[in-house]
Amino acid sequence: MATVTFSASSLSTPPKPRFPKPSKTLIPPPPPRFSSFSNPKFNLKTLNPILSRSPAPVRLSDTTSDLIAYENSAPSRSLKSRLHNGETLYGLFLLSFSPTLAEIAGFAGYDFVVVDMEHGHGGVSDALPCLHALAATRTPAILRLPESCPTWAKKALDLGPQGIMFPMIDNPKLAKKAVSYCRFPPAGVRGSAHTVVRASSYGIDAGYLSNYEEELLIMCQVESEEAVKKIEDIAAVDGVDCIQMGPLDLSASMGYLWDPGNKKVREMMKTAEKGLLGTKKNAREGAYLAGFAMPHDSPDDLRSRGYHMVSGAVDLGLFRSAAVEDVKKFQAGLKKKASDNEKENAKEDDEKYWSE
């Protein structure tokens, strides 16, 4: 029987593994100190003190909740403050409810975007992603309601747009009701959930109740003969900031649905414009005039007549025009190619005839 022997060295305790000493470069650097939060660049009077520990977004005192600012961002002025400064603002109507198109509109440089719940397919839940996209580009959003009622107004305002547009305001009584839908009691009838909704940054903005009235732009649409006759009284209602003219519905109410550029419709529009502009004492007092450009009435025409808010297009209309033109261009190329081929074939046949 074989005997197995072991050497003394093989039975000894194995040596401990040696690891290199850690390099100083492997030591993680200390966490950054947000010293700027102890001495902020902005006046964060509406910031809840509990947020001072983290670099959370803060809302500027002169903007509404659809303009989120960060510490290194430049302050944004609200629509109302820009109108008070005499600026003319240029905007777009969004009917697609596409957040991507909303974002493109913001990056393109529009001063505001109207998310249209009256003629667009979407409602409040569809509008919210569009407001998120516009906020990312620091572009103010205006929500147009499908009808003038407290329920729609309440749900729209809780999203925190800079402006709200009420359709079919035919008299001062309806205008007063519209304003009341935007005010909390006792000044109005708006339901309150300001501690948790987006308009108050989900309750983080402690100054929301103090600022919301002066920041919100309330727009009433004048789009019938009856409304034009009472436009001065509508504009005089306390809280009405802007009168939005509706040329298509106005033409329909006058019996010219297929002819919004009719001479009588244009005369009625000028009557309304003259009546409203006559009520303004200066740039800060009285309602502003807003309108939508038409093929016969360009944005420059509106601006020259005293409009301070001009909407030049609808997102769906822009895409439709671009798509139709793109197809036409391609089809024209096909026709040209076919025509060139026919000419070339005719030339070859002619040469073949004479060569024979």
C-alpha positions, 0 to 999 in steps of 0.5 A: 500500500502506497504511503502519501506524505505531505511536506511541512510547507504544504500544511502551513497556513496559506499567506494572506492575500495582499491588496494594494492601498486604495488610491486617493483618486478612489475616494469619493468627493464630498457632496456639493454644497448648495450654498446658493440656496441660503442666498437665492438669486430670486425673491422666493417669497412663495417657497415653502421653507421645507424645500430649502434643503433640495434644489427643487423648482420654484415659482416666480412671484410674477408668473403663474404655475405653467411657468416653472423656473429653476434657480439658474433660469431667467425670470419670465413675465406673465401675459398680463404684465406684458400686455400692461407694458403695451406689447403685442403677443403672437400665439397659436391654437392647439387642436391636436392635443399633441404634447410634441406639437405643443413643445415645438410651438414653444421652442418656435417662439410663440408668446402663448398657446391656446389649448382648445377644448372647444373644437379640439377632441380632448378634455382636461386630462388631454390638456395636462400633458400639453401644459407640461410640454409648454412649461418645459419651453417656458411658454404660457398656456391658455385653456379654451373651454368647451362651454362657459360653466363652473364645472369646466372652469374649475377643472381647467383652472386647477391645472394652472394655465396663465389664461382661460377663455370663455366661449359665446359671451353674449352679454355682461351678465354672462361675463360676470358669471364667467369671472365668478367661476374664476374667483374663490368665495366670497368673490366668486363660486370657484370650488377650492382644492388649492392645497393639492392641485397643479395651479398652486404647485400641488400646495407648495406655493404658499402665495397662490391665494394671494396672487392668482387673481392678479396673474390669471388672464380672463378672456371672453369671446365675442362671436355674435351680433348680440355680443357686438352690440354689447361689447362695451358693457362686456368689456367693462365687467370687472375681471374681464381682461381680454375680448377675443373676437370670433370671426367665424361664429360671427359670420355664421350668426349673420347668415354668412357661414360660407363667407366670413370675409363678407363686407357686412361681416368685416364692417361688424368686426370693425364696429366691435373693435371701435367699441372696445378700443374706445373704452381703453384709457391707457395700456393698463386699464380696460380690456385688451383686444384679441383676435384670430387671423384669417385669409382676408385679415392677416396678423399684421392687419390685426396688429395695425388695428389695435389688437394686442393678442393675435393668433396666426394659425392652428397647429392642424392647419399648419400641418395640413397645409405642409402635408398637402403642399408636400404631396403636390410637389411630389406629384408634380415631379412624377408628372414632369418625369412622365412628360420628359419620358414621353418627349424622349420616346417621341424623339427616339421614334422620330430618329428611328423613322428617319434612319430607316 
